[in-house]
Amino acid sequence: MLRPLLLLLLVILGQGAARAQAPVLLVPDRVFDGTAPEAHPGWKVLIQGDRIVAAGPDVTAPAGAEVVTLPGTTLMPGLIDLHVHLFLHPYDETPWNDQVAKEPLALRTARAVAAARATLAAGFTTVRDLGTEGAGEADAGLKAAIEQGIVPGPRLLIASRALVATGSYGPKGYNGQVPQGAEEASGPELIAAVRRQIGAGADWIKLYADYRWRPGEPSRPTFSAEELAQAVRTAHDAGRKVAMHASTPEGMRRAIAAGADTIEHGNDGTAAEFAAMKAKGIAFCPTLAASDAITRYTKASDAALQPKRTSYAAALRSGVTLCVGGDTGVFKHGENAREIALMADWGLGLPRALITATSGNAAILGLADRIGGVKPGLIADLVAVTGDPTQDAAALGRVAAVFQAGRRVRF
């Protein structure tokens, strides 16, 4: 009796697996494929399992396929944000110093879970988190929880605690020792710290090439050129790429000479630094949305953004590779698309900004063979938005559906 029951159970399980792997045909009004500047009207996308099988105007539903109609929408690759801090929340809610020094780790982790969910719901299916800002190595646990399906969230590439020169970061201004927003290291300790963070799960290494030594001071170089070069070599030897915070020309020059893979912010960058970045294939993450948010928080005039506009314009003229990363966390998680809209509005244009946020960011991550486009063989990370985002940035805020590795995400 046991044998027939076992066979019946195997048949039932097999039928369930077959249903789970049944192809799905997505029928939006149009498809933005992540590489062409215009959306393709009348295209359909066939997915099976976690992969895109076919995309184009003549794709039809095979036998047994589920057909999902998405009227009024544009289907596009899952968006990618290359500069987020899931363990931060907007500074107009709580200042950065107080978040790092006063908020318990359990509270910050709970916030990060909510931030990851909001990020995915906004259509961002992959993000690079560039430091936990005092939350230790909690990003590794969050990444594992997302991968195991315990909580919803985007694909995470993490930078662990990030690395700052001894004494150069914060919080400052407290009586006694307080938790620091990144791991401090100098000289030979820096190599050990890079290796320690990789061992703890870092996919990228984040270094601060410059920063304010004291509150109210201008940014100045922190690590020496030799320290940065040694840290980059150590990370690259381990197969990890390096992101460098650099706002000043000298900080940028040191980051370029050291061989950074991306430079973040570049607030005072000039044509010379961007030309050098282009020559060495270093990508630039301008983080316009963070600058915009801080200007609003401080109630500064629009004139305060002029230096940032000037540096960004110089970057555009140089032809340096751009990445989309808003420093999300300085402003609200789930509003990541602010960076796309600002990059477009400040001179890049919407089609190029969207390409940068999809196939462009995927290439910087070294994942262009997996994500960032709508073409056969890629992972079926897809988002449908109401309207045409190549014509109207506001469409990015009207998310109708999110598909993560072929499965529709329910919120």
Solvent accessible surface area in square Angstrom, and as a share of the most:
residue,aa,sasa,rsa
1,M,181,0.81
2,L,144,0.72
3,R,182,0.66
4,P,78,0.49
5,L,93,0.46
6,L,94,0.47
7,L,97,0.48
8,L,99,0.49
9,L,92,0.46
10,L,100,0.50
11,V,81,0.47
12,I,88,0.45
13,L,108,0.54
14,G,40,0.38
15,Q,96,0.43
16,G,28,0.27
17,A,57,0.45
18,A,66,0.51
19,R,169,0.62
20,A,62,0.48
21,Q,93,0.41
22,A,32,0.25
23,P,17,0.11
24,V,26,0.15
25,L,8,0.04
26,L,0,0.00
27,V,43,0.25
28,P,8,0.05
29,D,61,0.32
30,R,54,0.20
31,V,0,0.00
32,F,0,0.00
33,D,20,0.10
34,G,0,0.00
35,T,88,0.51
36,A,22,0.17
37,P,72,0.46
38,E,91,0.41
39,A,11,0.09
40,H,34,0.15
41,P,107,0.67
42,G,44,0.42
43,W,52,0.18
44,K,43,0.18
45,V,0,0.00
46,L,17,0.09
47,I,2,0.01
48,Q,81,0.36
49,G,29,0.27
50,D,61,0.32
51,R,91,0.33
52,I,2,0.01
53,V,69,0.39
54,A,27,0.21
55,A,26,0.20
56,G,5,0.05
57,P,76,0.48
58,D,125,0.65
59,V,20,0.11
60,T,103,0.60
61,A,43,0.33
62,P,57,0.36
63,A,105,0.82
64,G,69,0.67
65,A,22,0.17
66,E,101,0.45
67,V,78,0.45
68,V,20,0.11
69,T,89,0.52
70,L,10,0.05
71,P,107,0.68
72,G,32,0.31
73,T,5,0.03
74,T,0,0.00
75,L,0,0.00
76,M,0,0.00
77,P,1,0.00
78,G,3,0.03
79,L,1,0.00
80,I,1,0.01
81,D,1,0.00
82,L,0,0.00
83,H,1,0.01
84,V,1,0.00
85,H,8,0.04
86,L,1,0.01
87,F,3,0.01
88,L,4,0.02
89,H,11,0.05
90,P,13,0.08
91,Y,55,0.21
92,D,95,0.49
93,E,106,0.48
94,T,28,0.16
95,P,75,0.47
96,W,38,0.13
97,N,52,0.27
98,D,37,0.19
99,Q,0,0.00
100,V,6,0.03
101,A,23,0.18
102,K,133,0.56
103,E,27,0.12
104,P,83,0.52
105,L,100,0.50
106,A,81,0.63
107,L,77,0.38
108,R,5,0.02
109,T,45,0.26
110,A,61,0.47
111,R,92,0.34
112,A,0,0.00
113,V,46,0.27
114,A,63,0.49
115,A,6,0.05
116,A,0,0.00
117,R,104,0.38
118,A,37,0.28
119,T,0,0.00
120,L,0,0.00
121,A,35,0.27
122,A,16,0.13
123,G,0,0.00
124,F,0,0.00
125,T,2,0.01
126,T,1,0.00
127,V,0,0.00
128,R,0,0.00
129,D,0,0.00
130,L,0,0.00
131,G,0,0.00
132,T,0,0.00
133,E,7,0.03
134,G,27,0.26
135,A,3,0.03
136,G,28,0.27
137,E,76,0.34
138,A,21,0.16
139,D,1,0.01
140,A,31,0.24
141,G,46,0.44
142,L,7,0.03
143,K,42,0.18
144,A,36,0.28
145,A,20,0.15
146,I,21,0.11
147,E,123,0.55
148,Q,130,0.58
149,G,64,0.61
150,I,119,0.61
151,V,30,0.17
152,P,47,0.30
153,G,0,0.00
154,P,0,0.00
155,R,57,0.21
156,L,7,0.04
157,L,25,0.12
158,I,2,0.01
159,A,0,0.00
160,S,2,0.01
161,R,82,0.30
162,A,1,0.01
163,L,0,0.00
164,V,1,0.00
165,A,6,0.05
166,T,75,0.44
167,G,36,0.35
168,S,1,0.00
169,Y,11,0.04
170,G,5,0.05
171,P,4,0.02
172,K,60,0.25
173,G,84,0.81
174,Y,73,0.28
175,N,162,0.83
176,G,54,0.52
177,Q,188,0.83
178,V,34,0.19
179,P,71,0.44
180,Q,56,0.25
181,G,1,0.01
182,A,6,0.04
183,E,11,0.05
184,E,67,0.30
185,A,1,0.01
186,S,40,0.26
187,G,22,0.21
188,P,118,0.74
189,E,106,0.47
190,L,1,0.01
191,I,42,0.21
192,A,49,0.38
193,A,0,0.00
194,V,0,0.00
195,R,152,0.55
196,R,125,0.46
197,Q,1,0.00
198,I,25,0.13
199,G,69,0.66
200,A,34,0.26
201,G,30,0.29
202,A,0,0.00
203,D,38,0.20
204,W,6,0.02
205,I,0,0.00
206,K,2,0.01
207,L,0,0.00
208,Y,8,0.03
209,A,0,0.00
210,D,0,0.00
211,Y,31,0.12
212,R,103,0.38
213,W,83,0.29
214,R,165,0.60
215,P,98,0.62
216,G,81,0.78
217,E,54,0.24
218,P,87,0.55
219,S,29,0.19
220,R,110,0.40
221,P,39,0.24
222,T,18,0.11
223,F,0,0.00
224,S,39,0.25
225,A,43,0.33
226,E,116,0.52
227,E,32,0.14
228,L,0,0.00
229,A,25,0.19
230,Q,67,0.30
231,A,0,0.00
232,V,3,0.02
233,R,140,0.51
234,T,12,0.07
235,A,0,0.00
236,H,77,0.34
237,D,129,0.67
238,A,43,0.33
239,G,66,0.63
240,R,76,0.28
241,K,70,0.30
242,V,0,0.00
243,A,0,0.00
244,M,0,0.00
245,H,21,0.09
246,A,0,0.00
247,S,11,0.07
248,T,19,0.11
249,P,37,0.23
250,E,59,0.26
251,G,0,0.00
252,M,0,0.00
253,R,114,0.42
254,R,63,0.23
255,A,0,0.00
256,I,12,0.06
257,A,76,0.59
258,A,12,0.10
259,G,21,0.20
260,A,3,0.02
261,D,37,0.19
262,T,0,0.00
263,I,0,0.00
264,E,0,0.00
265,H,21,0.09
266,G,0,0.00
267,N,52,0.27
268,D,72,0.37
269,G,6,0.06
270,T,62,0.36
271,A,64,0.50
272,A,70,0.55
273,E,5,0.02
274,F,0,0.00
275,A,54,0.42
276,A,39,0.30
277,M,0,0.00
278,K,114,0.48
279,A,91,0.70
280,K,109,0.46
281,G,62,0.60
282,I,4,0.02
283,A,4,0.03
284,F,1,0.00
285,C,0,0.00
286,P,1,0.00
287,T,1,0.01
288,L,0,0.00
289,A,0,0.00
290,A,6,0.05
291,S,24,0.15
292,D,30,0.16
293,A,0,0.00
294,I,78,0.40
295,T,15,0.09
296,R,110,0.40
297,Y,51,0.19
298,T,91,0.53
299,K,181,0.77
300,A,44,0.34
301,S,74,0.48
302,D,120,0.62
303,A,74,0.57
304,A,57,0.44
305,L,12,0.06
306,Q,98,0.44
307,P,75,0.47
308,K,11,0.05
309,R,100,0.36
310,T,76,0.44
311,S,3,0.02
312,Y,2,0.01
313,A,35,0.27
314,A,7,0.05
315,A,0,0.00
316,L,39,0.19
317,R,180,0.66
318,S,25,0.16
319,G,44,0.43
320,V,7,0.04
321,T,75,0.43
322,L,15,0.08
323,C,0,0.00
324,V,1,0.00
325,G,0,0.00
326,G,0,0.00
327,D,14,0.07
328,T,0,0.00
329,G,0,0.00
330,V,5,0.03
331,F,1,0.01
332,K,119,0.50
333,H,15,0.07
334,G,24,0.23
335,E,61,0.27
336,N,1,0.00
337,A,21,0.16
338,R,77,0.28
339,E,0,0.00
340,I,0,0.00
341,A,36,0.28
342,L,33,0.16
343,M,0,0.00
344,A,13,0.10
345,D,114,0.59
346,W,26,0.09
347,G,53,0.51
348,L,8,0.04
349,G,29,0.28
350,L,26,0.13
351,P,41,0.26
352,R,138,0.50
353,A,0,0.00
354,L,0,0.00
355,I,42,0.21
356,T,16,0.09
357,A,0,0.00
358,T,0,0.00
359,S,28,0.18
360,G,22,0.21
361,N,0,0.00
362,A,0,0.00
363,A,59,0.46
364,I,19,0.10
365,L,14,0.07
366,G,50,0.48
367,L,27,0.13
368,A,54,0.42
369,D,109,0.56
370,R,96,0.35
371,I,6,0.03
372,G,5,0.05
373,G,7,0.07
374,V,5,0.03
375,K,113,0.48
376,P,82,0.52
377,G,44,0.42
378,L,9,0.04
379,I,10,0.05
380,A,0,0.00
381,D,6,0.03
382,L,0,0.00
383,V,0,0.00
384,A,0,0.00
385,V,1,0.00
386,T,60,0.35
387,G,21,0.20
388,D,34,0.18
389,P,0,0.00
390,T,6,0.03
391,Q,139,0.62
392,D,60,0.31
393,A,29,0.23
394,A,60,0.47
395,A,0,0.00
396,L,6,0.03
397,G,67,0.65
398,R,103,0.38
399,V,47,0.27
400,A,48,0.37
401,A,7,0.05
402,V,3,0.02
403,F,5,0.02
404,Q,49,0.22
405,A,38,0.29
406,G,13,0.13
407,R,170,0.62
408,R,83,0.30
409,V,27,0.15
410,R,183,0.67
411,F,106,0.44
